[in-house]
């Protein structure tokens, strides 16, 4: 691959909008899950992982589990995404909120424990 192709691929990557979605951080030993919505789901997962590694995560119970069991005891996933449309009436935040509530209610019905 030559430099022109590499530059074109980098430019196309930069122009991509981040994935809107629902993410989970699950503590495998306890089964507890942090469920969240984000306009940049992969970025949010990276932020949570960074804050945990730094020891500054805002969820103290989650941080305590991280300190006790380490990174290998956690699973980080984007479990659902929102397809952005060109429709001017499309409300991404409302779509994320309803999707988050749907996942939360389904997980609660299954007995999921949350942080």
N, C-alpha and C positions, 0 to 999 in steps of 0.2 A: 504494500500500500504506500503510495507516495504522499508527500506532504500536502498536496492539494486535496486529496481524498480525506486525509486526517482532519484538515481544517474544516472541510464541509461537514464531516460527521460531528465534530465538536460544536459547530454552529447550530446544527440541527438539534443536538442534545440540549444546548442552552435555551433554545426556543420552546422546548417542551414544557407544558404546564405541569407542576407537581401533582401527584395523585391525591385527590380528596378521598378520605376514607376513614374507616373505623379500625382502630388498632388495639391489640391486647398485649399485655405483659403478664405472663402467667408464671407463678411460682410453682414449679412442678411438685415438690414435696407436699405442700399444703393444698394445692389446687386453687388458691386465691388468685384473682385476676384483676388487673387494672384495665378498665375498658374506657376508651376515649375516642373522640372524633377530632379530626384535624384537616385543615385545608392543604397540608403537606404531610401526609401520613408517614412516608419513609423518613422525612426530616424529623418528625416528632419522635419516631422510634430511636433515631440517633441521639436526639436530645435527652430522652429518658436514660438511654444507656450511658451517655456521657455524664449526666448528673449522678447516676448511681456509682460510676467508677470514681468520680470526684468526691463522693460522699456528701453531696449537697442536695439530694433529691427532696422535694417538698413533702412527699408522703413518707412519714417517719416509720411506719410499720413495714412498708415495702423496703425501705432502706435497711431496716434491721434484718429482714430476711436476706437481703443481698449481702450484707456484711457477714452474717452467720454462714450462709450456704454457698456464696459465690455466684459468678456469672453462669456457670454450667447448670445451675438449678433453675434457670429461667428460660422461657421461650418467648421470643418477640415476633409478633405477626401482624400483618395488615390483613384483616379478615374479610373486608368488603370495601369496595370503592364506588364512587359516584361518577357517573359519566356526565361530564359538563356539556351542555348544549349551547347553541347560539341563540336560543330563544330569550328575548329580553325579559320575559316574565319568570325565567328560571332563577330560583333563590337557592344558591348553594348552601348557605348556612341553615336554612330551614330543612333542606334535604338531608344534610348531615345530622341535624338534631333528630329528625324523625327516624333515620336509619339507626342512630345510636339508641334511641328508645326501644326500637324494635329488637335489636340485639340484646339489650339489657333485659327486657321482659322475657325473651326466649331463654336466656341463660338463667334467669331467676327461676323460671318454671322447671328447669333441669336441676335446680339445687346448687347452682354455681355460687361460690363465695367470692365477695369482692373486697378490694382494698378501699 
